Amino acid sequence: MLRFCVGTVHFGVAPSPERYDFDSRPALQSKASCGAKLGAIRGLGFRSWIPGSEGSKSRPGKCCRSHSEVEAQQLQPAFSREGFEEFLLSMQESICVTAAEADGSGKTFCEDRWQRSEDPKSGYGITRVLEGGDLLEKAAANVSIVRGQLSEARAKAMSGRGRGVESGAQYFAGALSLVFHSRHPFVPTFRSDIRYFEVEGGGGWFGGGADLTPSYLFEEDAEFFHEYYKAVCDRYDPTLYQQSKAACDAYFYIPARKEHRGIGGIFFDDLENFQQYEDSGLLASRSAVFSFVKDVAEGFMPSYLPIAQKRRHLSYGEEQRQWQLLRRGRYLEFNLLYDRGVKFGLDGGRFESIMVSAPPLIAWKYDARVDPDTAESKLLGVLKSPRQWTSE
């Protein structure tokens, strides 16, 4: 039996026993060591999940609380920028401990704290990186809290998405972003983030998502990953998963290659409210979205580590390693040519923290081609034409 937690709602599915062994992932136990920081977040309506705890024993396929109870929790307490900042820092700490334990090499995440400028009010960041691990060849978890004035380029880019903001307007931006590059060719790269952006006089909105970029396609891994986030989305809006999946497929696309970067996941931007909460007013709808964003972040490690642990011990050779490096080249191409976050960060951002998402090693080969009816061609087929990975 496989159990996973989405915020305070527990879901259960029952795949064949050999597929994903959640109980073998001791890293998830590490949240107990982060109790002090998580305690502050629990006051915001967020509860961490520890295997074996009372909350994790809910029946398969059943929510541990009624819909009305969950709905009430989503609407209280009100969202605040301070609460969001605290949540980002707590999640970063928890994820780094969990990922380092899962890696198993004894390596830990270094911590680089930085100030945006000499003015402490302008913001700060914490960049944490693990390199040279057994599972994780390079893993980065970055938190940034930024305040400032919109440059002309930033204002123009945001207005192009219908925001109508003006150059010089004061803004607040907070984000947690992860990029995990695995050492093993059969373990996919994992990227995820949550973020909040607010402009004076222009309101505030959330963004985020999670996606996989494999070098080799294992269909059951793709199904597990997508089903996980569909369950998260369905708790809030039955149309949210399909919208977020379509947005993910559209965003992570490399036009020059006519292929998608990976097998997708979910991606959302400019998210301000859910339709079912609009009658409750702006405050209630924003709190509901914050609850969803927290659930997405809480799912980062449970959605990825079972896949990584299942594939990390499979045998591979130099041919598979070289294909992985070639696929990493495509990953970097997208980041440098098309990614909005990279472009936004390069406009006055901290270069090392922006480029920390780059793979540790990559390869380009002129006119690289693959033979038909191979594992490599199977992956390319999906990258050319994204598939529906969930049962509905």
KEGU-354587 format. One record per residue (C-alpha): residue number from 1; residue in one letter; chain; x, y, z. Coordinates in Angstrom, 3 decimals, decimal comma, padded with zeros to 6 digits. Example, Ala and Ser with C-alpha at 12.3 -4.5 7.8 and 13.67 -1.06 7.14 Angstrom:
<nuvexs>
[nuvex 1; "A"; "A"; [012,300; -004,500; 007,800]]
[nuvex 2; "S"; "A"; [013,670; -001,060; 007,140]]
</nuvexs>
This chain:
<nuvexs>
[nuvex 1; "M"; "A"; [000,000; 000,000; 000,000]]
[nuvex 2; "L"; "A"; [001,288; 003,404; -000,974]]
[nuvex 3; "R"; "A"; [000,245; 006,411; 001,055]]
[nuvex 4; "F"; "A"; [001,112; 009,986; 000,439]]
[nuvex 5; "C"; "A"; [000,073; 013,242; 002,009]]
[nuvex 6; "V"; "A"; [-001,072; 016,406; 000,340]]
[nuvex 7; "G"; "A"; [-001,051; 019,113; 002,992]]
[nuvex 8; "T"; "A"; [-003,480; 017,885; 005,615]]
[nuvex 9; "V"; "A"; [-005,323; 015,557; 003,230]]
[nuvex 10; "H"; "A"; [-004,129; 011,959; 002,937]]
[nuvex 11; "F"; "A"; [-004,690; 009,940; -000,187]]
[nuvex 12; "G"; "A"; [-004,004; 006,268; -000,784]]
[nuvex 13; "V"; "A"; [-003,531; 004,225; -003,930]]
[nuvex 14; "A"; "A"; [-002,708; 000,567; -004,249]]
[nuvex 15; "P"; "A"; [-000,298; -000,254; -007,079]]
[nuvex 16; "S"; "A"; [001,442; -003,567; -007,345]]
[nuvex 17; "P"; "A"; [003,806; -004,025; -004,361]]
[nuvex 18; "E"; "A"; [006,971; -003,985; -006,451]]
[nuvex 19; "R"; "A"; [006,310; -000,533; -007,901]]
[nuvex 20; "Y"; "A"; [007,000; 002,069; -005,214]]
[nuvex 21; "D"; "A"; [008,118; 001,318; -001,699]]
[nuvex 22; "F"; "A"; [007,347; 004,430; 000,305]]
[nuvex 23; "D"; "A"; [008,297; 002,788; 003,579]]
[nuvex 24; "S"; "A"; [011,893; 002,381; 002,358]]
[nuvex 25; "R"; "A"; [012,471; 006,149; 002,179]]
[nuvex 26; "P"; "A"; [013,867; 007,029; 005,616]]
[nuvex 27; "A"; "A"; [014,553; 010,554; 004,405]]
[nuvex 28; "L"; "A"; [010,934; 011,493; 004,950]]
[nuvex 29; "Q"; "A"; [011,407; 010,854; 008,647]]
[nuvex 30; "S"; "A"; [013,725; 013,858; 008,743]]
[nuvex 31; "K"; "A"; [010,890; 016,322; 009,148]]
[nuvex 32; "A"; "A"; [010,881; 015,492; 012,840]]
[nuvex 33; "S"; "A"; [014,315; 017,134; 013,055]]
[nuvex 34; "C"; "A"; [012,855; 020,321; 011,615]]
[nuvex 35; "G"; "A"; [010,140; 020,534; 014,238]]
[nuvex 36; "A"; "A"; [011,111; 023,919; 015,574]]
[nuvex 37; "K"; "A"; [010,745; 025,652; 012,234]]
[nuvex 38; "L"; "A"; [007,716; 023,659; 011,183]]
[nuvex 39; "G"; "A"; [006,020; 024,469; 014,469]]
[nuvex 40; "A"; "A"; [005,725; 028,080; 013,432]]
[nuvex 41; "I"; "A"; [004,181; 027,030; 010,142]]
[nuvex 42; "R"; "A"; [001,596; 024,799; 011,785]]
[nuvex 43; "G"; "A"; [000,123; 027,950; 013,206]]
[nuvex 44; "L"; "A"; [-000,613; 028,965; 009,620]]
[nuvex 45; "G"; "A"; [-002,761; 025,912; 009,039]]
[nuvex 46; "F"; "A"; [000,045; 023,718; 007,641]]
[nuvex 47; "R"; "A"; [000,742; 020,335; 009,174]]
[nuvex 48; "S"; "A"; [003,750; 018,245; 008,231]]
[nuvex 49; "W"; "A"; [003,348; 014,527; 007,645]]
[nuvex 50; "I"; "A"; [005,582; 012,026; 009,391]]
[nuvex 51; "P"; "A"; [005,259; 008,342; 008,441]]
[nuvex 52; "G"; "A"; [003,708; 006,395; 011,269]]
[nuvex 53; "S"; "A"; [002,003; 009,431; 012,756]]
[nuvex 54; "E"; "A"; [-001,680; 009,333; 013,543]]
[nuvex 55; "G"; "A"; [-002,532; 011,405; 010,481]]
[nuvex 56; "S"; "A"; [-000,761; 009,005; 008,127]]
[nuvex 57; "K"; "A"; [-003,015; 006,098; 009,118]]
[nuvex 58; "S"; "A"; [-006,090; 007,335; 007,318]]
[nuvex 59; "R"; "A"; [-007,888; 004,751; 005,204]]
[nuvex 60; "P"; "A"; [-006,836; 004,315; 001,552]]
[nuvex 61; "G"; "A"; [-008,767; 006,476; -000,844]]
[nuvex 62; "K"; "A"; [-010,432; 008,460; 001,957]]
[nuvex 63; "C"; "A"; [-009,716; 011,986; 003,100]]
[nuvex 64; "C"; "A"; [-008,772; 012,227; 006,730]]
[nuvex 65; "R"; "A"; [-011,251; 015,088; 007,159]]
[nuvex 66; "S"; "A"; [-014,553; 016,032; 005,571]]
[nuvex 67; "H"; "A"; [-014,741; 018,418; 002,642]]
[nuvex 68; "S"; "A"; [-016,292; 021,114; 004,828]]
[nuvex 69; "E"; "A"; [-013,474; 020,795; 007,365]]
[nuvex 70; "V"; "A"; [-010,824; 021,000; 004,663]]
[nuvex 71; "E"; "A"; [-012,600; 023,945; 003,072]]
[nuvex 72; "A"; "A"; [-012,686; 025,769; 006,390]]
[nuvex 73; "Q"; "A"; [-008,975; 025,124; 006,879]]
[nuvex 74; "Q"; "A"; [-008,229; 026,457; 003,416]]
[nuvex 75; "L"; "A"; [-009,951; 029,743; 004,164]]
[nuvex 76; "Q"; "A"; [-008,309; 030,329; 007,562]]
[nuvex 77; "P"; "A"; [-006,097; 032,006; 008,471]]
[nuvex 78; "A"; "A"; [-005,614; 034,831; 005,994]]
[nuvex 79; "F"; "A"; [-002,635; 034,855; 003,674]]
[nuvex 80; "S"; "A"; [000,255; 037,161; 004,535]]
[nuvex 81; "R"; "A"; [003,615; 037,831; 002,920]]
[nuvex 82; "E"; "A"; [005,310; 037,142; 006,249]]
[nuvex 83; "G"; "A"; [003,591; 033,776; 006,503]]
[nuvex 84; "F"; "A"; [004,616; 032,887; 002,967]]
[nuvex 85; "E"; "A"; [008,239; 033,818; 003,657]]
[nuvex 86; "E"; "A"; [008,272; 031,673; 006,785]]
[nuvex 87; "F"; "A"; [006,786; 028,754; 004,886]]
[nuvex 88; "L"; "A"; [009,461; 029,003; 002,174]]
[nuvex 89; "L"; "A"; [012,284; 028,885; 004,708]]
[nuvex 90; "S"; "A"; [010,788; 025,950; 006,579]]
[nuvex 91; "M"; "A"; [010,210; 023,957; 003,386]]
[nuvex 92; "Q"; "A"; [013,739; 024,615; 002,187]]
[nuvex 93; "E"; "A"; [015,204; 023,281; 005,424]]
[nuvex 94; "S"; "A"; [012,961; 020,225; 005,437]]
[nuvex 95; "I"; "A"; [013,647; 019,404; 001,781]]
[nuvex 96; "C"; "A"; [017,417; 019,721; 002,145]]
[nuvex 97; "V"; "A"; [017,490; 017,370; 005,131]]
[nuvex 98; "T"; "A"; [015,203; 014,893; 003,381]]
[nuvex 99; "A"; "A"; [017,138; 014,958; 000,095]]
[nuvex 100; "A"; "A"; [020,546; 014,605; 001,780]]
[nuvex 101; "E"; "A"; [019,385; 011,561; 003,718]]
[nuvex 102; "A"; "A"; [017,913; 010,025; 000,574]]
[nuvex 103; "D"; "A"; [021,185; 010,620; -001,275]]
[nuvex 104; "G"; "A"; [022,992; 008,440; 001,247]]
[nuvex 105; "S"; "A"; [026,533; 009,615; 000,496]]
[nuvex 106; "G"; "A"; [026,997; 011,645; 003,654]]
[nuvex 107; "K"; "A"; [027,127; 014,845; 001,600]]
[nuvex 108; "T"; "A"; [025,042; 017,747; 002,828]]
[nuvex 109; "F"; "A"; [023,716; 020,957; 001,334]]
[nuvex 110; "C"; "A"; [026,049; 023,915; 001,675]]
[nuvex 111; "E"; "A"; [024,354; 027,156; 002,639]]
[nuvex 112; "D"; "A"; [025,082; 030,491; 000,972]]
[nuvex 113; "R"; "A"; [023,206; 033,422; 002,502]]
[nuvex 114; "W"; "A"; [023,245; 036,635; 000,544]]
[nuvex 115; "Q"; "A"; [021,827; 040,149; 000,666]]
[nuvex 116; "R"; "A"; [020,392; 041,724; -002,467]]
[nuvex 117; "S"; "A"; [022,061; 045,054; -001,716]]
[nuvex 118; "E"; "A"; [023,446; 047,086; 001,156]]
[nuvex 119; "D"; "A"; [019,893; 048,065; 002,000]]
[nuvex 120; "P"; "A"; [018,523; 045,179; 004,125]]
[nuvex 121; "K"; "A"; [014,973; 046,096; 003,089]]
[nuvex 122; "S"; "A"; [015,741; 045,158; -000,527]]
[nuvex 123; "G"; "A"; [015,710; 041,469; 000,292]]
[nuvex 124; "Y"; "A"; [017,895; 038,414; 000,678]]
[nuvex 125; "G"; "A"; [018,285; 034,837; -000,385]]
[nuvex 126; "I"; "A"; [019,539; 031,460; 000,778]]
[nuvex 127; "T"; "A"; [021,057; 029,213; -001,871]]
[nuvex 128; "R"; "A"; [021,713; 025,642; -000,806]]
[nuvex 129; "V"; "A"; [023,544; 023,118; -002,979]]
[nuvex 130; "L"; "A"; [024,590; 019,482; -002,688]]
[nuvex 131; "E"; "A"; [027,198; 018,311; -005,209]]
[nuvex 132; "G"; "A"; [028,854; 014,996; -005,891]]
[nuvex 133; "G"; "A"; [026,349; 012,776; -004,117]]
[nuvex 134; "D"; "A"; [025,518; 009,148; -004,827]]
[nuvex 135; "L"; "A"; [021,961; 009,806; -005,992]]
[nuvex 136; "L"; "A"; [022,155; 013,542; -006,594]]
[nuvex 137; "E"; "A"; [025,028; 014,649; -008,780]]
[nuvex 138; "K"; "A"; [023,871; 018,208; -008,164]]
[nuvex 139; "A"; "A"; [020,848; 019,440; -006,236]]
[nuvex 140; "A"; "A"; [019,915; 023,041; -005,532]]
[nuvex 141; "A"; "A"; [017,236; 024,533; -003,286]]
[nuvex 142; "N"; "A"; [017,000; 028,291; -003,492]]
[nuvex 143; "V"; "A"; [014,888; 030,769; -001,503]]
[nuvex 144; "S"; "A"; [014,709; 034,408; -002,503]]
[nuvex 145; "I"; "A"; [012,835; 037,282; -000,897]]
[nuvex 146; "V"; "A"; [013,084; 040,425; -003,017]]
[nuvex 147; "R"; "A"; [011,624; 043,908; -002,737]]
[nuvex 148; "G"; "A"; [012,230; 046,731; -005,168]]
[nuvex 149; "Q"; "A"; [010,960; 048,746; -008,096]]
[nuvex 150; "L"; "A"; [009,942; 047,215; -011,399]]
[nuvex 151; "S"; "A"; [012,382; 047,931; -014,171]]
[nuvex 152; "E"; "A"; [011,022; 048,919; -017,559]]
[nuvex 153; "A"; "A"; [011,874; 045,505; -018,999]]
[nuvex 154; "R"; "A"; [010,140; 043,639; -016,166]]
[nuvex 155; "A"; "A"; [007,060; 045,840; -016,319]]
[nuvex 156; "K"; "A"; [006,824; 045,349; -020,083]]
[nuvex 157; "A"; "A"; [007,116; 041,573; -019,780]]
[nuvex 158; "M"; "A"; [004,413; 041,412; -017,110]]
[nuvex 159; "S"; "A"; [002,117; 043,754; -019,007]]
[nuvex 160; "G"; "A"; [002,452; 041,404; -021,964]]
[nuvex 161; "R"; "A"; [000,668; 038,788; -019,813]]
[nuvex 162; "G"; "A"; [-002,187; 041,185; -019,107]]
[nuvex 163; "R"; "A"; [-000,943; 042,547; -015,796]]
[nuvex 164; "G"; "A"; [-000,926; 046,224; -016,732]]
[nuvex 165; "V"; "A"; [001,808; 047,187; -014,257]]
[nuvex 166; "E"; "A"; [003,956; 050,258; -014,622]]
[nuvex 167; "S"; "A"; [007,688; 050,738; -014,552]]
[nuvex 168; "G"; "A"; [008,871; 051,970; -011,168]]
[nuvex 169; "A"; "A"; [006,072; 050,314; -009,189]]
[nuvex 170; "Q"; "A"; [007,075; 048,756; -005,867]]
[nuvex 171; "Y"; "A"; [006,975; 044,951; -005,789]]
[nuvex 172; "F"; "A"; [007,506; 041,977; -003,506]]
[nuvex 173; "A"; "A"; [008,625; 038,575; -004,771]]
[nuvex 174; "G"; "A"; [009,145; 035,415; -002,747]]
[nuvex 175; "A"; "A"; [010,068; 032,019; -004,144]]
[nuvex 176; "L"; "A"; [011,376; 028,548; -003,398]]
[nuvex 177; "S"; "A"; [012,862; 026,676; -006,352]]
[nuvex 178; "L"; "A"; [014,411; 023,216; -006,633]]
[nuvex 179; "V"; "A"; [016,448; 021,523; -009,336]]
[nuvex 180; "F"; "A"; [017,736; 017,999; -008,709]]
[nuvex 181; "H"; "A"; [020,094; 016,509; -011,304]]
[nuvex 182; "S"; "A"; [020,584; 012,806; -010,658]]
[nuvex 183; "R"; "A"; [023,790; 010,895; -011,210]]
[nuvex 184; "H"; "A"; [021,983; 007,884; -012,670]]
[nuvex 185; "P"; "A"; [020,707; 008,125; -016,286]]
[nuvex 186; "F"; "A"; [017,511; 006,273; -015,352]]
[nuvex 187; "V"; "A"; [016,604; 008,744; -012,592]]
[nuvex 188; "P"; "A"; [014,945; 011,861; -014,030]]
[nuvex 189; "T"; "A"; [015,832; 015,467; -013,343]]
[nuvex 190; "F"; "A"; [013,301; 017,077; -011,033]]
[nuvex 191; "R"; "A"; [012,377; 020,759; -011,137]]
[nuvex 192; "S"; "A"; [009,817; 022,473; -008,930]]
[nuvex 193; "D"; "A"; [008,974; 025,827; -007,434]]
[nuvex 194; "I"; "A"; [006,392; 027,936; -005,666]]
[nuvex 195; "R"; "A"; [006,331; 031,731; -005,782]]
[nuvex 196; "Y"; "A"; [004,300; 034,804; -004,947]]
[nuvex 197; "F"; "A"; [004,521; 038,206; -006,641]]
[nuvex 198; "E"; "A"; [002,792; 041,377; -005,513]]
[nuvex 199; "V"; "A"; [002,860; 044,810; -007,118]]
[nuvex 200; "E"; "A"; [001,778; 047,940; -005,320]]
[nuvex 201; "G"; "A"; [-001,619; 048,894; -006,694]]
[nuvex 202; "G"; "A"; [-001,716; 045,820; -008,934]]
[nuvex 203; "G"; "A"; [-002,579; 042,964; -006,593]]
[nuvex 204; "G"; "A"; [-000,735; 039,727; -005,977]]
[nuvex 205; "W"; "A"; [-000,635; 036,295; -007,576]]
[nuvex 206; "F"; "A"; [000,938; 032,865; -007,151]]
[nuvex 207; "G"; "A"; [002,884; 030,614; -009,450]]
[nuvex 208; "G"; "A"; [004,676; 027,303; -009,283]]
[nuvex 209; "G"; "A"; [004,711; 023,723; -010,416]]
[nuvex 210; "A"; "A"; [006,665; 020,493; -010,615]]
[nuvex 211; "D"; "A"; [007,915; 018,527; -013,604]]
[nuvex 212; "L"; "A"; [010,184; 015,658; -014,611]]
[nuvex 213; "T"; "A"; [012,857; 015,585; -017,290]]
[nuvex 214; "P"; "A"; [013,917; 011,962; -017,842]]
[nuvex 215; "S"; "A"; [016,646; 010,686; -020,100]]
[nuvex 216; "Y"; "A"; [014,855; 007,349; -020,337]]
[nuvex 217; "L"; "A"; [011,111; 006,863; -020,197]]
[nuvex 218; "F"; "A"; [009,503; 004,600; -017,615]]
[nuvex 219; "E"; "A"; [005,791; 004,935; -018,195]]
[nuvex 220; "E"; "A"; [004,792; 003,868; -014,688]]
[nuvex 221; "D"; "A"; [006,994; 006,626; -013,242]]
[nuvex 222; "A"; "A"; [005,280; 009,210; -015,421]]
[nuvex 223; "E"; "A"; [001,864; 007,875; -014,401]]
[nuvex 224; "F"; "A"; [002,747; 007,944; -010,704]]
[nuvex 225; "F"; "A"; [004,065; 011,501; -010,874]]
[nuvex 226; "H"; "A"; [001,097; 012,871; -012,778]]
[nuvex 227; "E"; "A"; [-001,466; 010,999; -010,690]]
[nuvex 228; "Y"; "A"; [000,122; 012,455; -007,587]]
[nuvex 229; "Y"; "A"; [-000,333; 016,030; -008,698]]
[nuvex 230; "K"; "A"; [-003,749; 015,362; -010,149]]
[nuvex 231; "A"; "A"; [-004,813; 014,333; -006,653]]
[nuvex 232; "V"; "A"; [-003,429; 017,602; -005,306]]
[nuvex 233; "C"; "A"; [-005,239; 019,677; -007,914]]
[nuvex 234; "D"; "A"; [-008,540; 017,817; -007,618]]
[nuvex 235; "R"; "A"; [-008,880; 018,858; -003,990]]
[nuvex 236; "Y"; "A"; [-009,371; 022,445; -005,168]]
[nuvex 237; "D"; "A"; [-010,803; 022,426; -008,669]]
[nuvex 238; "P"; "A"; [-011,632; 019,458; -010,928]]
[nuvex 239; "T"; "A"; [-010,310; 021,344; -013,963]]
[nuvex 240; "L"; "A"; [-007,072; 022,509; -012,337]]
[nuvex 241; "Y"; "A"; [-004,903; 019,508; -013,206]]
[nuvex 242; "Q"; "A"; [-005,686; 019,501; -016,922]]
[nuvex 243; "Q"; "A"; [-005,166; 023,251; -017,128]]
[nuvex 244; "S"; "A"; [-001,869; 023,017; -015,235]]
[nuvex 245; "K"; "A"; [-000,654; 020,047; -017,289]]
[nuvex 246; "A"; "A"; [-001,446; 021,817; -020,559]]
[nuvex 247; "A"; "A"; [000,337; 024,930; -019,312]]
[nuvex 248; "C"; "A"; [003,361; 022,834; -018,336]]
[nuvex 249; "D"; "A"; [003,537; 021,166; -021,751]]
[nuvex 250; "A"; "A"; [003,213; 024,547; -023,461]]
[nuvex 251; "Y"; "A"; [005,789; 026,311; -021,309]]
[nuvex 252; "F"; "A"; [008,591; 023,734; -021,291]]
[nuvex 253; "Y"; "A"; [008,881; 023,591; -025,062]]
[nuvex 254; "I"; "A"; [012,002; 024,136; -027,163]]
[nuvex 255; "P"; "A"; [010,766; 025,610; -030,474]]
[nuvex 256; "A"; "A"; [014,140; 025,294; -032,188]]
[nuvex 257; "R"; "A"; [014,151; 021,545; -031,476]]
[nuvex 258; "K"; "A"; [010,395; 021,085; -031,916]]
[nuvex 259; "E"; "A"; [010,325; 019,033; -028,754]]
[nuvex 260; "H"; "A"; [009,323; 019,432; -025,125]]
[nuvex 261; "R"; "A"; [011,970; 019,484; -022,427]]
[nuvex 262; "G"; "A"; [010,505; 016,607; -020,433]]
[nuvex 263; "I"; "A"; [007,340; 014,661; -019,679]]
[nuvex 264; "G"; "A"; [005,765; 017,597; -017,888]]
[nuvex 265; "G"; "A"; [003,812; 017,796; -014,678]]
[nuvex 266; "I"; "A"; [001,957; 020,883; -013,537]]
[nuvex 267; "F"; "A"; [002,682; 024,562; -014,090]]
[nuvex 268; "F"; "A"; [000,610; 027,528; -012,981]]
[nuvex 269; "D"; "A"; [001,178; 031,255; -013,109]]
[nuvex 270; "D"; "A"; [-000,825; 034,412; -012,393]]
[nuvex 271; "L"; "A"; [-003,063; 032,376; -010,061]]
[nuvex 272; "E"; "A"; [-005,128; 034,651; -007,825]]
[nuvex 273; "N"; "A"; [-008,244; 032,700; -006,841]]
[nuvex 274; "F"; "A"; [-010,370; 029,629; -007,377]]
[nuvex 275; "Q"; "A"; [-013,800; 030,182; -008,814]]
[nuvex 276; "Q"; "A"; [-015,619; 028,385; -005,987]]
[nuvex 277; "Y"; "A"; [-014,178; 030,844; -003,445]]
[nuvex 278; "E"; "A"; [-014,822; 034,090; -005,320]]
[nuvex 279; "D"; "A"; [-018,056; 034,732; -003,419]]
[nuvex 280; "S"; "A"; [-016,073; 034,677; -000,184]]
[nuvex 281; "G"; "A"; [-014,071; 037,707; -001,246]]
[nuvex 282; "L"; "A"; [-010,456; 038,395; -002,177]]
[nuvex 283; "L"; "A"; [-009,019; 037,468; 001,213]]
[nuvex 284; "A"; "A"; [-010,698; 034,076; 001,273]]
[nuvex 285; "S"; "A"; [-009,803; 033,195; -002,300]]
[nuvex 286; "R"; "A"; [-006,164; 034,156; -001,833]]
[nuvex 287; "S"; "A"; [-005,959; 032,023; 001,308]]
[nuvex 288; "A"; "A"; [-007,433; 029,094; -000,630]]
[nuvex 289; "V"; "A"; [-004,772; 029,441; -003,313]]
[nuvex 290; "F"; "A"; [-002,092; 029,667; -000,608]]
[nuvex 291; "S"; "A"; [-003,377; 026,375; 000,784]]
[nuvex 292; "F"; "A"; [-003,067; 024,800; -002,672]]
[nuvex 293; "V"; "A"; [000,453; 026,188; -003,113]]
[nuvex 294; "K"; "A"; [001,485; 024,724; 000,233]]
[nuvex 295; "D"; "A"; [000,081; 021,341; -000,771]]
[nuvex 296; "V"; "A"; [002,081; 021,449; -003,998]]
[nuvex 297; "A"; "A"; [005,300; 022,210; -002,106]]
[nuvex 298; "E"; "A"; [004,626; 019,560; 000,510]]
[nuvex 299; "G"; "A"; [004,430; 017,048; -002,337]]
[nuvex 300; "F"; "A"; [007,829; 017,788; -003,884]]
[nuvex 301; "M"; "A"; [009,766; 015,014; -002,139]]
[nuvex 302; "P"; "A"; [006,963; 012,399; -001,917]]
[nuvex 303; "S"; "A"; [006,320; 012,752; -005,652]]
[nuvex 304; "Y"; "A"; [009,966; 012,407; -006,679]]
[nuvex 305; "L"; "A"; [011,944; 010,296; -004,204]]
[nuvex 306; "P"; "A"; [010,026; 007,018; -004,739]]
[nuvex 307; "I"; "A"; [010,863; 007,230; -008,451]]
[nuvex 308; "A"; "A"; [014,503; 008,038; -007,740]]
[nuvex 309; "Q"; "A"; [014,876; 005,232; -005,205]]
[nuvex 310; "K"; "A"; [013,276; 002,713; -007,557]]
[nuvex 311; "R"; "A"; [015,637; 003,467; -010,465]]
[nuvex 312; "R"; "A"; [018,946; 004,398; -008,801]]
[nuvex 313; "H"; "A"; [020,315; 000,845; -008,550]]
[nuvex 314; "L"; "A"; [019,583; -000,299; -012,113]]
[nuvex 315; "S"; "A"; [022,694; -001,102; -014,138]]
[nuvex 316; "Y"; "A"; [023,755; 001,182; -017,001]]
[nuvex 317; "G"; "A"; [026,716; 001,775; -019,269]]
[nuvex 318; "E"; "A"; [028,653; 004,597; -020,881]]
[nuvex 319; "E"; "A"; [026,193; 004,789; -023,781]]
[nuvex 320; "Q"; "A"; [023,355; 005,587; -021,390]]
[nuvex 321; "R"; "A"; [025,503; 008,125; -019,528]]
[nuvex 322; "Q"; "A"; [026,360; 009,961; -022,759]]
[nuvex 323; "W"; "A"; [022,690; 010,106; -023,720]]
[nuvex 324; "Q"; "A"; [021,934; 011,597; -020,306]]
[nuvex 325; "L"; "A"; [024,554; 014,317; -020,903]]
[nuvex 326; "L"; "A"; [023,061; 015,085; -024,317]]
[nuvex 327; "R"; "A"; [019,614; 015,448; -022,788]]
[nuvex 328; "R"; "A"; [021,068; 017,761; -020,169]]
[nuvex 329; "G"; "A"; [022,271; 019,930; -023,027]]
[nuvex 330; "R"; "A"; [018,644; 020,340; -024,103]]
[nuvex 331; "Y"; "A"; [017,750; 021,224; -020,528]]
[nuvex 332; "L"; "A"; [020,287; 024,043; -020,499]]
[nuvex 333; "E"; "A"; [019,194; 025,227; -023,937]]
[nuvex 334; "F"; "A"; [015,689; 025,791; -022,657]]
[nuvex 335; "N"; "A"; [016,864; 027,596; -019,521]]
[nuvex 336; "L"; "A"; [019,104; 030,018; -021,382]]
[nuvex 337; "L"; "A"; [016,913; 030,657; -024,410]]
[nuvex 338; "Y"; "A"; [013,332; 030,506; -023,187]]
[nuvex 339; "D"; "A"; [012,883; 030,384; -019,428]]
[nuvex 340; "R"; "A"; [011,098; 033,483; -018,086]]
[nuvex 341; "G"; "A"; [012,470; 033,010; -014,589]]
[nuvex 342; "V"; "A"; [016,066; 033,068; -015,824]]
[nuvex 343; "K"; "A"; [015,409; 036,163; -017,918]]
[nuvex 344; "F"; "A"; [013,677; 037,860; -014,987]]
[nuvex 345; "G"; "A"; [016,559; 037,007; -012,650]]
[nuvex 346; "L"; "A"; [019,254; 038,186; -015,020]]
[nuvex 347; "D"; "A"; [017,671; 041,648; -014,949]]
[nuvex 348; "G"; "A"; [019,403; 042,665; -011,732]]
[nuvex 349; "G"; "A"; [019,353; 039,297; -009,990]]
[nuvex 350; "R"; "A"; [022,167; 037,296; -008,390]]
[nuvex 351; "F"; "A"; [023,930; 035,398; -011,163]]
[nuvex 352; "E"; "A"; [025,188; 032,426; -009,118]]
[nuvex 353; "S"; "A"; [021,724; 031,748; -007,706]]
[nuvex 354; "I"; "A"; [020,154; 031,978; -011,152]]
[nuvex 355; "M"; "A"; [022,632; 029,633; -012,830]]
[nuvex 356; "V"; "A"; [022,602; 027,141; -009,960]]
[nuvex 357; "S"; "A"; [019,939; 025,234; -011,901]]
[nuvex 358; "A"; "A"; [022,470; 024,312; -014,619]]
[nuvex 359; "P"; "A"; [023,484; 020,628; -014,799]]
[nuvex 360; "P"; "A"; [026,973; 019,814; -013,483]]
[nuvex 361; "L"; "A"; [028,041; 018,147; -016,738]]
[nuvex 362; "I"; "A"; [026,527; 018,346; -020,213]]
[nuvex 363; "A"; "A"; [027,336; 017,316; -023,769]]
[nuvex 364; "W"; "A"; [026,482; 018,533; -027,237]]
[nuvex 365; "K"; "A"; [027,008; 016,352; -030,280]]
[nuvex 366; "Y"; "A"; [026,589; 017,662; -033,776]]
[nuvex 367; "D"; "A"; [023,427; 016,390; -035,478]]
[nuvex 368; "A"; "A"; [022,843; 013,764; -032,789]]
[nuvex 369; "R"; "A"; [020,380; 011,131; -033,949]]
[nuvex 370; "V"; "A"; [018,968; 007,929; -032,509]]
[nuvex 371; "D"; "A"; [018,086; 004,630; -034,086]]
[nuvex 372; "P"; "A"; [014,403; 003,724; -034,383]]
[nuvex 373; "D"; "A"; [012,833; 001,265; -031,946]]
[nuvex 374; "T"; "A"; [015,261; 002,090; -029,149]]
[nuvex 375; "A"; "A"; [014,750; 003,377; -025,617]]
[nuvex 376; "E"; "A"; [016,109; 006,723; -026,731]]
[nuvex 377; "S"; "A"; [013,654; 006,987; -029,643]]
[nuvex 378; "K"; "A"; [010,805; 006,053; -027,309]]
[nuvex 379; "L"; "A"; [011,589; 009,064; -025,150]]
[nuvex 380; "L"; "A"; [011,848; 011,392; -028,141]]
[nuvex 381; "G"; "A"; [008,456; 010,247; -029,352]]
[nuvex 382; "V"; "A"; [006,852; 011,434; -026,121]]
[nuvex 383; "L"; "A"; [008,825; 014,681; -026,157]]
[nuvex 384; "K"; "A"; [007,551; 015,409; -029,650]]
[nuvex 385; "S"; "A"; [003,955; 014,586; -028,751]]
[nuvex 386; "P"; "A"; [003,024; 014,829; -025,031]]
[nuvex 387; "R"; "A"; [000,741; 012,137; -023,649]]
[nuvex 388; "Q"; "A"; [-002,038; 011,976; -021,108]]
[nuvex 389; "W"; "A"; [-000,596; 010,143; -018,095]]
[nuvex 390; "T"; "A"; [-003,596; 009,985; -015,768]]
[nuvex 391; "S"; "A"; [-006,607; 007,711; -015,873]]
[nuvex 392; "E"; "A"; [-009,050; 010,595; -016,339]]
</nuvexs>
